[in-house]
Amino acid sequence: MPVVLERGFHEERLIPEVVAEQDIFIDIRRRIHANPELGAEVADTAALVAGLLTEWGYEVHSGIGGHGVVGQLKRGDGTRKLGIRADMDALPIVEATGLPYASRVQGRMHACGHDGHTAILLAAAKHIALHATFNGTLNLIFQPDEENLSGARRMIEDGLFERFPCDAVYALHNGPGIPVGQIVVKPGPVTAASDVATVTLDGVGGHGAMPEQSRDPIVAAGALIMALQTIVSRNLAAREVGVVSIGAIHGGATHNVIPASVKLLLNMRSTTNEVRERIENRIRDIVTLQAQTFGVEASIDYQRLVPVVMNAEGPTETAQHVAAQLVGEENVLTDVPGLMGSEDFAWMSQVVPGCYVVLGNGVGEWGGCMCHNPKYDFNDKIISLGASLWVRLVETVLR
């Protein structure tokens, strides 16, 4: 399957042996796609990965932080150590693509491209084992449970970087709407921090015809919803980035009964620690004071899920250089807005200097359907590009 040329991208810059074998890894990608596994429970995908890495001569370590897998390959006497991560888990979504390799498991779908990320790193792993020249230690990290923003942290807590030290760690994600052949390698913040809060408003329930005898949490919740929307518009400068969304409201059961309690489920995104702190402080103040205004009691269960992915200077410059060799400097995007989505690669890049890149998944039919959509599909044409990027990175860093 030839790579679609977009924005001046030239397929001949890719590694010929990788391109020649891309159909093998397209088949592997589609096999993973048809058999999606959720969260931390990716036993079959992890077993497939471990088996292939073993076949190609890697020292394979399984069961790290659950079903995490690390394939290690050492060559020469070099002291440099490099890590590359791919995620393996799917989403609880009913697939609506109608593809011949669509999910065989009702209610589960690879709607974010982790099947493709795994296939890319496997394609690179095979070429590196059989053909690449390097001097040092390569650690290929296959991670479960990215979608719940906890798989990387569990692997780290299980001694990932103590057992497999890395001087730098890299990861990629596909980007629908970005042309094939363009790669985002952005310094600084790349994805947003993600936090959640459950706000409970406890009042006094009563008859809908006699609201004066109750303390109505529904009315308090309505006012609170509007007040929370002022945080971004009135507490952040125009140059600052933050999001406060209310994803669910739970309270009441029928028309004429004022409930005793209402819950609001919030999600917050931010791209700096200062904005993150300010958003949390404002939420706590607004919830407390709005509750007092309406005579109800408020409690807040506030959880910080994952920090910002921060691309470190050295690894980012290296990735920019390698990407430019493959797609040309004009197709390496360095000055673009960060993503408001979140990524638990952030945990890894807090421990080890890291770089997270975004690989164009295509435009047109590929750009019209974003990740987490029931009709999304990963573009198989970028497997050889992603694999070539990882191979060249290994040869550059571990030379």
C-alpha positions in Angstrom: 0.0 0.0 0.0 1.8 3.2 -1.1 1.9 6.2 1.2 -0.4 9.0 0.1 1.7 12.0 -0.7 0.5 15.2 0.9 2.1 18.6 1.4 5.2 17.6 -0.6 6.0 14.5 1.4 8.2 12.1 -0.4 7.9 8.3 0.3 11.4 7.7 -1.0 12.8 9.3 2.2 11.5 6.4 4.2 13.5 3.3 5.0 12.9 0.9 2.1 12.9 -2.3 4.2 10.3 -0.8 6.5 8.1 0.2 3.5 8.5 -3.3 2.0 7.1 -4.9 5.1 4.4 -2.5 5.9 1.6 -4.9 4.8 2.7 -7.3 7.6 2.2 -4.6 10.2 -1.0 -3.4 8.6 -2.3 -6.9 9.2 -1.1 -6.8 12.8 -2.7 -3.5 13.3 -6.0 -4.7 12.0 -5.8 -7.9 14.1 -5.4 -5.7 17.2 -8.2 -3.4 16.0 -10.6 -6.3 15.6 -9.9 -7.6 19.2 -9.8 -4.4 21.3 -9.1 -4.6 25.1 -9.9 -1.9 27.6 -7.9 -0.1 30.2 -5.5 -2.2 32.2 -6.9 -5.5 30.9 -4.8 -5.8 27.7 -3.5 -9.3 28.3 -3.9 -10.6 24.7 -2.4 -7.5 23.1 0.5 -7.6 25.5 1.0 -11.3 24.8 1.1 -10.6 21.0 3.6 -7.8 21.5 5.8 -9.9 23.9 5.8 -12.9 21.5 6.9 -10.8 18.5 9.6 -9.0 20.4 10.9 -12.4 21.7 11.0 -13.7 18.2 13.1 -10.8 17.0 15.7 -11.2 19.8 14.6 -8.7 22.4 15.0 -9.4 26.1 11.3 -9.2 27.0 9.9 -8.3 30.4 6.1 -8.6 30.9 3.8 -7.8 33.8 5.1 -4.3 34.5 2.4 -2.3 36.3 -0.1 -4.9 35.2 0.2 -5.9 31.5 3.0 -3.5 30.6 5.7 -4.9 28.4 9.3 -3.7 27.9 11.5 -5.1 25.1 15.2 -4.3 25.7 18.0 -4.6 23.1 21.6 -3.8 23.9 24.4 -3.4 21.4 28.0 -2.3 21.8 29.5 -0.7 24.8 27.6 2.6 24.6 26.2 4.1 27.9 23.3 5.9 26.3 19.8 4.6 27.1 16.7 5.4 25.0 13.0 4.7 25.7 10.1 4.7 23.2 6.6 4.2 24.3 3.4 2.9 22.6 0.0 2.6 24.2 -2.2 -0.5 23.7 -5.7 0.1 25.1 -9.0 0.8 23.4 -12.2 2.7 24.4 -15.7 1.7 25.6 -17.3 2.8 22.3 -19.6 0.9 19.9 -17.8 0.9 16.5 -19.8 2.3 13.5 -17.2 2.0 10.7 -18.5 -1.1 9.0 -15.0 -2.0 8.1 -14.1 -5.7 7.5 -11.7 -5.6 10.4 -14.1 -3.7 12.8 -14.3 -4.6 16.4 -15.5 -8.1 17.2 -16.3 -7.1 20.8 -19.5 -5.2 21.3 -19.0 -1.9 23.1 -15.2 -1.8 22.6 -13.3 0.0 19.9 -9.8 1.2 19.0 -11.2 4.8 18.4 -7.9 6.6 19.3 -5.4 4.8 17.1 -3.5 2.9 19.9 -3.6 -0.1 17.6 -1.7 1.9 15.1 0.8 3.2 17.6 1.5 -0.4 18.7 1.9 -1.5 15.1 4.3 1.4 14.4 6.6 0.5 17.3 6.5 -3.2 16.4 7.5 -2.4 12.8 10.3 -0.3 14.0 11.3 -3.0 16.5 11.7 -5.6 13.8 13.8 -3.4 11.6 16.0 -2.3 14.4 16.6 -5.9 15.6 17.5 -7.1 12.1 19.1 -4.1 10.4 19.8 -1.1 12.5 23.2 -0.1 13.8 23.4 1.5 17.2 25.5 1.6 20.3 23.7 1.6 23.6 20.5 0.3 25.2 17.0 0.5 23.6 13.9 0.1 25.8 10.7 -0.3 23.9 7.8 0.3 26.3 4.3 -1.0 25.5 1.8 0.5 28.0 -1.7 -0.4 29.1 -4.4 1.9 30.3 -3.5 5.2 28.7 -7.2 6.2 28.3 -7.7 6.2 32.0 -4.6 8.2 32.4 -3.0 5.8 34.9 -1.1 3.1 33.0 2.2 5.0 32.8 2.1 5.9 36.4 1.5 2.3 37.4 4.5 1.1 35.3 6.6 3.8 36.9 5.5 2.8 40.4 6.4 -0.8 39.5 10.0 0.4 38.9 9.9 1.0 35.1 12.8 3.5 35.1 14.7 1.9 37.9 14.7 -1.4 36.0 15.1 0.2 32.6 16.9 3.5 33.0 16.4 6.0 30.1 18.2 9.2 29.3 15.3 10.3 27.2 11.8 8.8 26.4 9.6 9.4 23.3 6.1 8.7 22.3 3.8 9.6 19.4 0.1 10.0 18.6 -1.7 10.2 15.3 -3.4 13.5 14.4 -6.6 13.4 12.3 -6.8 16.6 10.1 -3.0 16.9 9.8 -1.7 15.9 6.4 0.3 12.7 6.0 3.9 13.7 6.0 3.5 16.5 8.5 4.8 15.9 12.0 4.2 18.1 15.1 7.3 18.4 17.2 6.5 21.2 19.6 8.8 22.4 22.4 7.2 23.1 25.8 3.6 22.1 26.7 2.0 19.7 24.2 -1.1 18.4 26.0 -3.2 19.8 28.8 -3.4 18.7 32.4 -6.7 17.0 33.3 -8.5 17.3 36.6 -12.0 16.2 37.6 -14.3 17.2 40.5 -17.5 15.9 41.8 -19.5 18.7 43.5 -22.3 17.6 45.8 -25.0 20.1 46.9 -27.1 18.9 49.8 -30.3 20.8 50.6 -33.7 20.0 52.0 -36.1 18.1 49.7 -39.7 18.9 49.6 -42.9 19.2 47.6 -42.6 21.0 44.2 -45.7 23.1 45.1 -44.2 24.4 48.3 -40.6 25.3 47.5 -40.4 27.7 50.4 -40.3 24.8 52.8 -37.2 23.3 51.1 -33.7 24.4 50.3 -33.5 23.6 46.7 -30.2 22.2 45.4 -31.5 22.3 41.8 -31.7 26.1 41.8 -28.3 26.2 43.5 -26.9 23.9 40.8 -28.3 26.1 38.0 -26.7 29.2 39.4 -23.4 27.3 40.0 -23.2 26.1 36.5 -23.4 29.7 35.1 -21.0 31.0 37.7 -18.4 28.3 36.9 -18.3 29.5 33.3 -16.9 32.8 34.4 -13.7 31.2 35.6 -12.1 31.1 32.1 -13.8 34.2 30.8 -13.1 36.4 33.8 -10.2 34.9 35.7 -7.8 33.9 32.9 -6.0 36.3 30.6 -6.7 36.0 26.9 -3.2 34.5 26.4 -3.8 31.8 29.0 -5.5 28.5 28.2 -8.0 26.7 30.4 -11.3 24.8 30.1 -14.0 24.1 32.7 -16.8 21.8 31.6 -19.7 20.2 33.4 -20.2 16.8 32.0 -23.1 15.5 34.0 -25.8 16.5 36.5 -27.5 14.0 38.8 -30.4 14.9 40.9 -34.1 14.4 41.2 -36.5 11.8 40.0 -39.8 13.3 39.1 -41.7 16.5 38.3 -43.1 17.6 41.6 -40.4 16.6 44.1 -37.6 18.9 45.0 -34.6 16.6 45.6 -32.4 16.7 48.7 -29.2 16.4 46.8 -27.6 17.2 43.4 -24.3 16.2 42.0 -22.3 17.9 39.3 -19.4 16.3 37.5 -16.7 18.7 36.3 -13.6 18.3 34.0 -10.9 20.9 33.9 -8.0 21.4 31.5 -5.0 23.7 31.7 -1.5 24.1 30.2 0.4 25.6 33.1 0.7 24.9 36.8 -0.2 28.5 37.6 -3.5 28.3 35.6 -4.2 24.9 37.1 -3.9 26.2 40.6 -6.1 29.3 39.8 -8.8 27.2 38.3 -9.0 24.9 41.3 -9.0 27.8 43.8 -11.8 29.6 41.9 -13.9 26.4 41.7 -13.6 25.9 45.4 -14.5 29.5 46.2 -17.4 29.7 43.8 -18.9 26.4 44.9 -18.6 27.3 48.6 -20.1 30.8 48.2 -22.8 29.9 45.8 -23.9 27.1 48.2 -24.1 29.7 51.0 -26.2 32.0 48.9 -28.8 29.3 48.3 -28.7 27.9 51.8 -27.3 24.5 50.8 -24.3 22.5 51.9 -21.5 21.9 49.4 -18.7 19.3 49.2 -16.1 18.9 46.6 -14.1 15.8 45.6 -11.3 17.3 43.5 -8.9 15.0 41.8 -5.8 15.9 39.8 -5.6 13.2 37.1 -2.6 13.9 35.0 -0.1 16.8 34.5 0.9 18.6 31.3 3.1 16.7 28.8 6.1 19.0 28.7 8.6 18.4 25.8 12.1 18.8 27.0 14.5 20.9 25.0 17.2 18.3 24.1 14.9 15.4 23.1 12.7 17.8 21.2 15.5 19.2 19.2 16.7 15.7 18.3 13.2 14.7 17.2 12.9 17.8 15.1 16.2 17.0 13.4 15.2 13.4 12.7 11.7 14.3 11.5 13.1 16.9 9.1 15.3 14.2 7.5 12.2 12.2 6.7 9.7 14.8 5.7 11.6 18.0 5.2 11.9 21.0 7.5 8.8 22.6 6.0 6.7 19.7 7.2 7.9 19.7 10.8 5.5 21.9 12.7 7.1 23.5 15.8 5.0 26.6 16.4 1.4 25.3 16.8 -1.1 25.5 19.6 -0.9 22.7 22.2 -3.6 20.0 22.4 -6.3 20.4 25.0 -6.6 16.6 25.3 -4.5 14.9 28.0 -2.0 12.1 27.9 -0.5 10.0 30.6 2.9 10.1 28.9 3.1 13.2 31.1 4.0 10.9 34.0 7.0 9.5 32.1 8.1 12.9 30.9 8.1 14.2 34.5 10.6 11.5 35.5 12.7 11.3 32.3 13.3 14.1 29.8 10.8 13.4 27.0 9.3 14.3 23.7 5.8 13.6 22.4 5.2 14.0 18.7 2.0 14.0 16.6 2.1 12.2 13.3 -0.4 13.5 10.7 -3.2 10.9 10.1 -4.4 12.6 6.9 -7.0 15.0 5.7 -10.2 14.5 3.7 -11.8 11.2 4.7 -9.1 10.8 7.4 -9.4 14.3 8.8 -13.2 14.5 9.1 -13.5 12.0 11.9 -11.5 12.8 15.1 -10.3 10.4 17.8 -12.9 8.9 20.2 -15.6 8.9 17.4 -17.4 5.7 16.5 -16.4 6.1 12.9 -12.8 6.9 13.4 -10.1 4.7 11.9 -6.3 4.8 12.0 -4.6 5.5 8.6 -2.5 2.5 7.8 -0.5 4.5 5.3 1.4 6.2 8.1 2.8 3.0 9.7 5.9 3.0 7.6 6.5 6.7 8.3 6.1 6.3 12.0 8.4 3.3 12.1 11.0 5.0 10.0 10.9 7.9 12.4 11.6 5.6 15.4 14.4 3.8 13.6 16.1 7.0 12.6 15.7 8.3 16.1 17.4 5.2 17.6 20.3 5.5 15.1 20.7 9.2 15.9 20.5 9.0 19.7 22.4 5.7 20.2 25.2 6.2 17.8 
